[in-house]
Structures are given as C-alpha cells and as structure tokens.
Amino acid sequence: MRKIIVGTSWKMHIHSMKEGEKLVEGIYRSVGYVKEVEMFILPTYPMIPMIAKKLETGNIKWGAQNICMMDKGAYTGEVPPLILKELGCSYIEIGHAERRATFGETDKDVHKKVRLSLEYDMIPVVCIGETEEDKREHVGNVRLHTQVLWALNGLPIEEMKKVILAYEPVWAIGKAEAAGAEYVENIHGYVRSIIEKEYGRDVAQAIRIIYGGSVNRDNTNLLTKQENVDGLFVGRFGLNPEDFSQIVKTTIENKSI
Ligand SMILES: O=C(CO)COP(=O)(O)O
C-alpha cells in the first residue's frame, strides 16, 4: 500500500523570512498532528534552517526546491547536497516546469539530481508533465515517457521505489483550475504502465505518483478520489494555512486510511 503524501512548494511566492515564519507557524497550528499522511514544505534555500527549527516536533517534513547536480567543487552560486542533508531535508524537488523552462534544466540534469539526492538519502520528487504544445500536438505521452525513463533509468530497484513522481501538466500550473480528475487518473495510470513495462509490476505499484497544478481545497476532493493519485503537490493555494490543512484533511478522508 502506497503511503499518501501532500506537499507544498512555496516557490518564490514567500519572499521574506518574516512572511515564511508566519506561514510555517500557521500551517503547523492548522494541520496539527496527523499520522495518516506524509507531508512536506519546500521553502527557498535560506529559509530551510528556520523551517527546520519550527517543524522539529510534529510530523511535517521539509526539503528543497532544487539541488546541485554536482557534489562539490567550483560551482559558484550552487548549494551542495550534503548541506541540504545536514539541514534535515527529507525531500528534494527536481525538474519543476519552471526550472526546465526558465533555467534550462534538461532530463539529463534531472537524472543526475535524482541519483545525487538518493545518494544523500533524500527523497527525489521529480516533476514531469506535458506542455500546452505537446498536448495540442498529441505528443504528451512521448514527453512523459521520456521524462519518466530519464528520471529512473539505471537506478537499483529499491532506490527506484523511493522516487516520487509529481505529475504537473505545464498547462495547468498557475491557473484558476486544475486538470480534470479523470484526465489526471488516466495519465497517472499511463505513467504507472510505463514503469511496469520498463521495470516490472513491483516497482510500478510501489512508486508514488502525486498531482500538482492549481490544486485547491475544492478540487482536492475529486482528485484524491482517483485510484492512481497518491497525493498532491500544492502551490499557491497552499499559502493559506487553513486551505493547506483542509487539503490534507480531504485527502485523508478520501483515501480513508
Ligand atoms: O507547480 C506547482 C507545484 O509545484 C503548482 O503550482 P500552483 O498550484 O500554484 O499552480
């Protein structure tokens, strides 16, 4: 049985320490202690020590929105994986659509980052998803197939099972509405079938596939009723503690764990 997971990335929406402190305190208070679901918050790098302190009791974990694809060395402006581990990060987001589009992150980079995260015992949350253009040209399946293989290729089976795939259709990020629940379920099923074909049923059944892209407290209900949706990755609508907490509650109810 796959453990349900709800995470949120603050992206660069939260752009001051004070604001970050207020938000993490609010989320901690609103969510309370829930053990039925795994949860994480991904703030910007410099906020991590503060978040770690605020969340040291309770079961909300934290992580980073990116990781350097190198271990150490002359890479100006990057953050070494070991420091993220030392700061208690449990999750590392990799290959978000904004990083692919704005910072030129490639599937090959994603692959290196996945390996490095696992090497440092942090769970990679790999974002995959077709663009608007892919969808229009009916090549979304090709995009997803490529992204999934680059993320997982060559990993030992037990490591592969730890990876979380976040399906985030690029056309549904930052919009008023999420992708339709039925559409999402079909894609998650397709992604699982790719994994099964390449690496076997055992891995396909173990890997968690979560959905992200305009998730809010209302659409959470239908999304989390889908069998292949193992949780949610929340953006803007998780920046309000009550909304985030409601998303967690609805997810637990629907997955009736
Ligand atoms: O990209 C996302 C989460 O990683 C989704 O962001 P929004 O929920 O703001 O669309």
The ligand as an SDF file (V2000), in Angstrom:
LIG
                    3D

 10  9  0  0  0  0  0  0  0  0999 V2000
    3.8770   23.9960   -9.6230 O   0  0  0  0  0  0  0  0  0  0  0  0
    3.1270   23.6900   -8.7220 C   0  0  0  0  0  0  0  0  0  0  0  0
    3.5920   22.9450   -7.5340 C   0  0  0  0  0  0  0  0  0  0  0  0
    4.8860   22.5390   -7.7060 O   0  0  0  0  0  0  0  0  0  0  0  0
    1.7210   24.0870   -8.7660 C   0  0  0  0  0  0  0  0  0  0  0  0
    1.6130   25.4510   -8.5680 O   0  0  0  0  0  0  0  0  0  0  0  0
    0.1580   26.0860   -8.4810 P   0  0  0  0  0  0  0  0  0  0  0  0
   -0.6250   25.2220   -7.5550 O   0  0  0  0  0  0  0  0  0  0  0  0
    0.3870   27.4590   -7.9680 O   0  0  0  0  0  0  0  0  0  0  0  0
   -0.4220   26.0350   -9.8630 O   0  0  0  0  0  0  0  0  0  0  0  0
  1  2  2  0
  2  3  1  0
  2  5  1  0
  3  4  1  0
  5  6  1  0
  6  7  1  0
  7  8  2  0
  7  9  1  0
  7 10  1  0
M  END
$$$$
